[in-house]
């Protein structure tokens, strides 16, 4: 029986996230990991980016063709309209998809990013916008998003919208849409499979780099200045 985390991975996480599960203390055996990866490959959308080499220094994935910032308007934690492309134009931006009830990927991503930004000097840390978009708008209203993100970093931007709008944004970025599990009869909770990849936009308003789940604080120490100073490209 897969664990709750493994079910979440299989439902919606990208191949990049799966390949880095081996770095976790509770990672599956080599045989289980190979089986999980094969299932993900079969379930992944046809235009999903190729998986990195898990043996190499592949904690970033350089895209052969850059992705434009999605032109979509969502709702911020104050209940105001937030035009993503316009509000973040010309600013290095790390875009994270998730939800506030997420038991694993989301709190790990946000905590590591917050700590990494705290470690950096005012520049370039303050030059990077971190935007968190929910994939669970039924539970994640603006107030809930604001309270959740305040526990990590108050300047993180939280956005919600209609599910159809969020799914369109994911499709624009060639990422799989959320998959909702059935509500648990015991605790009345449900979990949402979602991409665990962070999309990195640089100042030219395009994303040249994807960051998988498993990227560590020390990697962000290197990557954030690179994203700011070199446009996210080596």
C-alpha positions in Angstrom: 0.0 0.0 0.0 1.6 3.3 -1.0 2.1 5.9 1.6 0.2 9.2 1.6 3.2 11.0 0.1 3.7 8.4 -2.5 0.0 8.6 -3.5 0.4 12.4 -3.9 3.4 11.9 -6.0 1.8 9.4 -8.3 -1.3 11.6 -8.7 0.2 14.8 -9.8 3.9 15.4 -9.2 6.2 15.7 -12.1 8.9 13.3 -13.1 11.5 15.7 -11.7 10.0 15.4 -8.2 9.9 11.6 -8.4 13.6 11.2 -9.3 14.7 13.1 -6.2 12.8 11.0 -3.8 15.9 8.9 -3.4 17.5 11.8 -1.5 14.9 11.4 1.3 15.6 9.4 4.4 12.4 7.4 3.9 12.9 6.8 0.2 11.7 3.5 -1.3 14.1 0.7 -2.3 15.7 0.7 -5.7 13.1 -1.7 -7.0 10.2 0.3 -5.6 11.7 3.6 -6.9 12.1 2.1 -10.4 8.4 0.9 -10.4 7.2 4.3 -9.1 9.2 6.1 -11.8 7.8 3.8 -14.5 4.3 4.4 -13.4 4.9 8.2 -13.5 6.4 8.0 -17.0 3.3 6.2 -18.2 1.0 8.7 -16.5 2.8 11.8 -17.5 1.5 14.1 -20.2 3.1 13.8 -23.6 4.7 17.2 -23.5 6.1 16.8 -20.0 9.8 17.8 -19.8 12.3 15.0 -19.9 13.6 13.7 -16.6 17.1 14.6 -15.4 19.9 12.1 -14.8 19.5 11.2 -11.1 23.3 10.5 -11.0 24.3 13.9 -12.2 24.1 17.4 -10.8 20.6 17.8 -12.1 18.8 19.9 -9.4 17.9 22.3 -12.1 16.5 21.6 -15.6 17.3 24.0 -18.4 14.4 24.2 -20.9 15.2 24.0 -24.6 12.4 26.4 -25.3 11.6 29.1 -22.6 8.1 29.5 -21.2 6.4 32.9 -21.2 4.8 34.2 -18.0 1.2 33.2 -18.1 -1.2 36.1 -18.7 -3.8 35.4 -16.1 -5.5 37.3 -13.4 -5.9 35.7 -10.0 -6.9 36.9 -6.5 -4.3 37.8 -3.9 -4.5 37.5 -0.1 -6.2 40.9 0.2 -9.0 39.8 -2.1 -7.7 42.1 -4.9 -7.1 41.2 -8.6 -3.5 40.2 -9.3 -2.4 40.1 -13.0 0.5 37.7 -12.8 2.3 38.7 -15.9 1.9 42.5 -15.2 2.6 42.4 -11.5 5.8 40.3 -11.9 7.0 41.8 -15.2 10.8 42.3 -15.3 11.3 40.7 -11.9 12.9 37.3 -11.2 10.1 35.2 -10.0 9.8 31.7 -8.5 6.4 30.3 -9.1 5.2 27.5 -6.8 2.0 25.5 -7.1 0.5 23.8 -4.1 -2.2 24.0 -1.4 -2.3 24.9 2.3 -3.3 21.4 3.5 -0.4 19.8 1.6 1.5 17.4 4.0 4.9 17.3 2.3 6.0 19.1 -0.8 4.6 22.6 -0.1 5.8 23.2 3.4 9.2 21.8 2.5 9.6 24.1 -0.6 8.4 27.2 1.3 10.5 26.6 4.4 13.7 26.0 2.4 13.1 29.0 0.2 12.4 31.2 3.2 15.6 30.1 5.0 17.6 30.5 1.8 16.3 34.1 1.3 17.1 34.9 4.9 20.6 33.7 4.5 21.3 36.0 1.5 22.1 39.7 1.6 19.4 42.2 0.9 20.5 41.8 -2.7 19.8 39.6 -4.5 17.3 38.1 -2.1 15.0 41.0 -2.2 15.1 41.0 -6.0 13.2 37.7 -6.2 9.5 37.4 -6.0 8.1 34.1 -4.6 4.5 33.4 -5.8 2.4 30.5 -4.3 -0.7 29.6 -6.4 -3.1 27.2 -4.8 -4.4 24.1 -6.6 -7.2 23.7 -4.0 -9.3 26.9 -4.3 -12.3 25.4 -2.5 -10.4 25.4 0.8 -7.8 28.1 0.1 -9.5 31.4 0.1 -7.5 34.6 0.4 -7.6 34.7 4.2 -6.5 31.2 4.5 -3.6 31.7 2.0 -2.5 34.8 3.9 -2.4 33.1 7.2 -0.6 30.1 5.8 2.2 32.0 4.0 2.7 34.3 7.0 4.1 31.2 8.8 6.9 31.1 6.3 7.6 34.5 4.9 5.2 37.5 4.9 6.4 38.8 1.6 5.5 35.6 -0.3 2.6 36.3 -2.6 -0.4 34.0 -2.3 -2.9 33.6 -5.1 -6.2 31.8 -5.6 -8.9 31.7 -8.3 -11.4 29.5 -9.9 -10.1 26.0 -10.5 -10.5 26.3 -14.2 -8.3 29.4 -14.2 -5.6 27.7 -12.2 -5.8 24.6 -14.5 -5.3 26.9 -17.5 -2.3 28.5 -15.9 -0.7 25.1 -15.4 -1.5 24.1 -19.0 0.2 27.2 -20.2 3.4 26.1 -18.4 3.0 22.5 -19.7 2.5 21.2 -16.2 -0.2 18.6 -15.2 -3.3 19.8 -13.5 -4.3 18.9 -10.0 -5.9 15.5 -9.2 -8.2 15.3 -6.2 -8.4 12.2 -4.0 -11.6 11.0 -2.4 -12.4 12.6 0.9 -11.2 10.4 3.8 -14.2 9.2 5.9 -12.2 9.3 9.1 -10.8 12.8 9.2 -12.9 14.3 6.4 -9.7 15.4 4.6 -8.6 14.9 1.0 -5.3 15.3 -0.7 -4.4 16.8 -4.0 -1.8 15.6 -6.4 0.0 18.5 -8.0 3.2 19.5 -9.7 6.1 19.8 -7.2 8.2 21.7 -9.7 9.1 25.4 -9.1 9.1 27.5 -12.3 11.9 30.1 -12.4 11.2 33.3 -14.5 14.0 35.8 -15.0 13.9 39.5 -15.9 13.2 38.9 -19.6 9.8 37.5 -18.5 10.5 34.0 -19.6 11.2 30.8 -17.7 14.4 29.0 -18.7 14.7 26.8 -15.7 12.6 24.4 -13.7 13.5 23.3 -10.1 12.4 19.9 -8.9 11.3 18.9 -5.4 14.4 18.0 -3.4 16.4 21.2 -4.2 18.2 22.2 -1.1 18.9 25.4 0.7 22.6 25.3 -0.4 21.4 25.1 -4.0 19.2 28.2 -3.6 22.2 30.1 -2.2 23.8 29.6 -5.7 20.7 29.7 -7.8 19.0 32.9 -6.6 22.0 35.1 -7.4 22.3 33.3 -10.7 18.6 33.9 -11.5 19.0 37.6 -10.7 22.4 38.3 -12.2 22.5 36.0 -15.2 18.9 35.6 -16.1 18.7 32.1 -14.7 21.0 30.7 -17.4 24.5 29.3 -16.9 
